[in-house]
Amino acid sequence: MDDLLELALDVLLEGAAETAASPKAPLRVRIILILILGIGFFGVAGLIFWVGLDTGKWGLMLLGLALLTGGGAWIWYKYREYQRRRERVDKKL
C-alpha cells in the first residue's frame, strides 16, 4: 500500500512540476500549480522544523531551517532574475 501511495504521489508531483514549467500550459494553471507546490514544500519544511523544535532535536531543526532558508533564497533569486529580464525588455522598448 505504501508503494502504491508513493508511486501516485510521485506521478502527481512530477506531472505538476513539469506542467508548471511548461510554456504550453495556460498561465493561470501554471501559477496555481506553482502555488500548490510551493505551499507543499514550505509546509513540509515548516513541519520538519516544528517537530525538531518540539522534540528538541537539533538535527531536525537545522534541516527544517536549511530547507526554509534555501527555498526563500531560491524564490528571491528567481524574483531578481524576473526583474532584470523585465528591465532589459523595458530598455529595448
Buried (B, 14 or more C-beta within 10 A) or exposed (E): EEEEEEEEEEEEEEEBEEBBEEEEBEEEEBEBBBEEBEEEBBEEBEEBBEBBBEEEEEEBBEBBBEBBEEBEEEEEEEEEEEEEEEEEEEEEE
